[in-house]
Structure formats: structure tokens, C-alpha cells
Amino acid sequence: MELKQAMQERRSIRGFKKEPVSRALLEEVVALANRAPSSMNTQPWHLHVLTGDPLEKVREGNSTRMLEGVPPVREISDHGAYAGVHRDRQVGIAKQLFAAMGIEREDKERRQDWVMRGFRQFDAPVSIVVCFDKSLNDNGTIAHFDLGAVTYGLVLAAWSKGLGCVINGQGIMQSPVVREHAQIPDDQVIMTCVAMGWPDEDFSANAVVSTRRPVEEVTRFVGFDD
């Protein structure tokens, strides 16, 4: 698959087949993503690839704590409540997904189930927990920027191999659970995770393509001749 095709066709996948993903294929995906750029070539990322029993324990722990009302415990600052155009875009993609799944606004049970899918890592066969060196945690957000690059690399590389992904902050909302079952060292900070697997083409939400602003809206060209 050419890079242009992967970038244009990639979309978030939230429903997966039960089929496992081989370690060999995941190693190929990580090898490609590992070419991501980083500040001064510091490469601050660590990728913990979970499947099987450890992942099931993360799912169970996340879900149980959230249902019991335990406040989220994240190791990086949360984005807080979105407002203005950012809130509009957040609501817009939610409406697209709920419409695709046939979830009515008044259907509290199915809306709750949708939320819980996120805490279960969307029942994907693989979850990659993305971490960075704790020694960089007090040096601003440059390491966060670098992890964004490698995470995008993961989802593009996976897509090029026929795998689907969704970058899933819900999956690490209860970071102590993730840290325990993924056996993440104390000198690393958990940032996010990527749910990954073979896309289920019968899962309606997988057909949803989020909108993008046009180039002229997001870009200024300075110093160019008209």
C-alpha cells in the first residue's frame, strides 16, 4: 500500500474480529512506526504490546473501577472539557457514530454500553500501551509531541498491513490497572494506548469517516507569489 493511500483511507476502527494477530506481524508494524521522528533523536517512547490474559485483566480492571465510580487516574494531564469549535467537532463525530450504530439519544443503556466498549479497549485482540521516559516528564510537552508521531506511525503502519486501530485514551483511564497487568516499569509514564486488530466489516461504526477541514481553512501560506 502506498503512503498516500494509507493516509487517505485510514479511519478509526472500533469493532474487531476475534482473530489473533501474530507477533511477527506486530513486530513489522512496530519496526515501521519506530522510524518516527523525535526531538534531537531522543526516541523517548516505549511500546508495550498486550494480548491474551494480560489484556483481559486490563479490560476487567478498567471496567470494574469505572462502573464502581472510581475517578479516572491518568499519568498525564487530561484535556478537560472541550468548548467552542472543538466541542462542536467532538459532538459531530459522536453523532456520526451513534447514527451508524442506530443508537438513539434516549437509549441510555446502549449509550452506556458504547462508553464501556472504550474502557474494554473495544474488545480488540491487541492493545499497544504507549509510554515515555519519566525523566522527560518535567521538560514540557516535547516528549508528548514525539509520542504523537510514533502513535500515528503505528496506526498508519497497521493500516498498510490490513489491520485497524483506534487511539484510545479511555483504555488507560485507570492507569494503575494498566501498569500492573502490563508490568510497566516505574521509570515510564503511560500516555495512551492503541487498540488494534482485524477490522470487522459488519460493525457499522467502522464505516464512519470523520470530516476534515479544507486546506485553505487550516493553512496560511506566507511569502509565496499568488
C-alpha positions in Angstrom: 0.0 0.0 0.0 1.3 3.4 -0.9 1.7 6.1 1.8 -0.9 8.3 0.1 -3.5 5.5 0.1 -2.8 4.7 3.7 -3.2 8.3 4.9 -6.3 8.9 2.9 -8.1 5.7 3.6 -7.2 5.2 7.3 -10.0 5.6 9.7 -10.6 4.7 13.4 -11.8 1.1 13.8 -13.9 0.3 16.8 -15.1 -3.2 16.0 -12.7 -6.1 15.6 -12.8 -9.8 14.5 -11.9 -12.4 17.2 -8.9 -13.5 15.1 -5.5 -13.1 16.8 -2.7 -11.0 15.4 0.7 -12.7 15.1 3.7 -11.4 17.0 5.7 -11.4 13.7 3.2 -9.1 12.1 3.1 -6.8 15.1 6.9 -6.6 15.0 6.7 -5.5 11.4 4.2 -2.7 12.4 6.4 -1.6 15.3 9.5 -1.6 13.1 7.8 0.8 10.7 6.4 3.1 13.4 9.8 3.2 15.1 11.1 5.3 12.2 9.0 8.2 13.5 10.9 11.5 14.0 11.7 12.7 17.5 13.3 15.8 19.1 17.1 15.5 18.8 16.6 11.8 18.0 15.8 11.2 21.7 13.2 8.4 20.8 11.5 8.6 24.2 8.8 6.0 23.5 8.3 2.6 24.9 5.6 0.3 23.4 4.0 -2.5 25.5 2.1 -4.8 23.2 -0.6 -6.7 25.1 -2.8 -9.6 24.1 -4.4 -12.7 25.8 -4.7 -12.9 29.6 -2.9 -9.7 30.5 -5.2 -7.7 28.1 -8.3 -9.4 29.5 -7.2 -8.4 33.0 -6.7 -4.8 32.0 -10.2 -4.8 30.4 -11.8 -6.2 33.5 -10.0 -3.9 35.9 -10.7 -0.8 33.8 -14.4 -1.7 33.5 -14.9 -2.7 37.1 -13.3 0.5 38.5 -15.2 2.8 36.2 -18.6 1.1 37.0 -17.8 1.4 40.7 -17.3 5.1 40.2 -13.6 5.2 40.8 -12.3 8.6 39.4 -10.0 8.3 36.4 -6.3 8.0 37.2 -4.2 9.2 34.3 -0.5 9.9 34.3 -0.6 12.9 32.0 -2.8 15.9 32.3 -6.3 15.4 30.8 -7.5 17.8 28.1 -10.5 18.8 30.3 -13.8 19.8 28.8 -13.8 20.9 25.2 -15.6 24.1 24.2 -16.4 26.1 21.0 -15.4 24.6 17.7 -13.5 21.8 19.4 -16.7 20.7 21.3 -18.6 21.0 18.0 -16.3 18.6 16.3 -16.4 16.2 19.3 -20.2 16.2 19.2 -20.2 15.8 15.4 -18.2 12.6 15.4 -20.3 11.2 18.2 -23.4 11.9 16.2 -21.9 10.1 13.2 -21.0 7.1 15.3 -24.4 6.8 17.1 -26.2 7.2 13.8 -24.2 4.4 12.2 -24.9 2.2 15.2 -28.6 3.1 15.4 -28.2 4.4 19.0 -30.9 6.9 19.8 -30.3 9.8 22.1 -32.7 8.5 24.7 -31.3 5.0 24.7 -29.2 5.3 27.8 -28.4 1.6 28.0 -26.8 1.4 24.6 -25.0 4.7 25.0 -23.5 3.4 28.3 -22.5 0.2 26.5 -20.7 2.3 23.9 -18.8 4.1 26.6 -17.8 0.9 28.3 -16.5 -0.5 25.0 -13.8 2.2 25.2 -12.8 1.0 28.6 -12.6 -2.5 27.3 -10.2 -1.4 24.5 -13.1 -2.0 22.1 -12.6 -5.8 22.6 -9.6 -5.7 20.3 -7.2 -8.7 20.3 -4.2 -6.4 20.8 -3.6 -3.2 22.7 -0.3 -1.2 22.5 0.3 0.9 25.6 2.4 3.9 24.6 4.7 5.2 27.3 7.7 7.6 27.6 10.6 8.1 29.9 9.6 9.6 33.2 12.9 11.6 33.2 11.4 13.8 30.5 8.1 14.4 32.2 9.1 17.7 33.7 10.6 19.1 30.5 7.4 20.4 28.9 5.5 18.6 26.2 8.2 17.8 23.6 8.1 14.1 24.6 4.3 14.2 24.2 4.8 15.5 20.7 7.2 12.7 19.9 4.8 10.1 21.1 2.1 11.6 18.9 4.4 10.9 15.9 5.2 7.3 16.8 1.5 6.7 17.6 0.4 8.0 14.2 3.2 5.8 12.8 1.6 2.8 14.5 -1.8 3.3 13.1 -0.6 4.0 9.5 1.8 1.0 9.6 -1.0 -1.2 10.9 -3.4 0.0 8.2 -0.9 -0.7 5.5 -0.8 -4.4 6.7 -4.6 -4.7 6.8 -5.0 -4.1 10.5 -7.3 -1.5 12.0 -6.7 0.7 15.0 -8.2 3.3 17.3 -6.2 5.6 19.5 -7.9 5.0 22.8 -7.4 7.3 25.8 -10.2 5.5 27.6 -8.1 2.4 27.7 -5.7 3.9 30.1 -8.1 5.9 32.3 -7.3 3.6 35.1 -3.6 3.7 34.7 -2.7 1.7 37.9 -4.6 -1.3 36.4 -2.7 -1.0 33.1 0.6 -0.6 34.8 0.0 -3.7 37.0 -1.0 -6.1 34.3 1.3 -4.8 31.5 4.2 -4.8 34.0 5.2 -1.3 33.1 8.4 -0.1 34.8 8.2 2.7 37.3 10.6 4.9 35.2 8.0 5.2 32.4 4.8 7.3 32.1 1.7 5.9 30.5 0.4 8.3 27.8 -2.2 6.4 25.7 -3.0 3.1 24.1 -3.8 1.9 20.6 -6.5 -0.9 20.2 -5.5 -3.0 17.2 -6.8 -6.0 15.2 -8.5 -7.2 12.1 -11.5 -4.9 11.2 -14.9 -6.4 11.5 -16.5 -5.2 8.2 -20.0 -6.0 9.7 -19.5 -3.5 12.5 -21.4 -0.4 11.3 -19.3 2.2 13.1 -16.2 1.0 11.2 -17.6 2.7 8.0 -17.6 6.1 9.7 -15.1 8.5 8.2 -14.6 11.7 10.2 -14.6 15.0 8.4 -11.6 17.2 7.9 -11.3 21.0 7.5 -10.2 22.0 4.0 -6.6 23.1 3.4 -7.5 26.7 3.0 -9.1 26.7 6.5 -6.1 25.2 8.4 -3.2 26.7 6.4 -1.6 30.1 5.8 1.0 30.5 3.1 3.4 33.3 3.8 5.8 34.8 1.2 4.5 32.9 -1.8 3.6 34.6 -5.1 -0.1 34.3 -5.9 
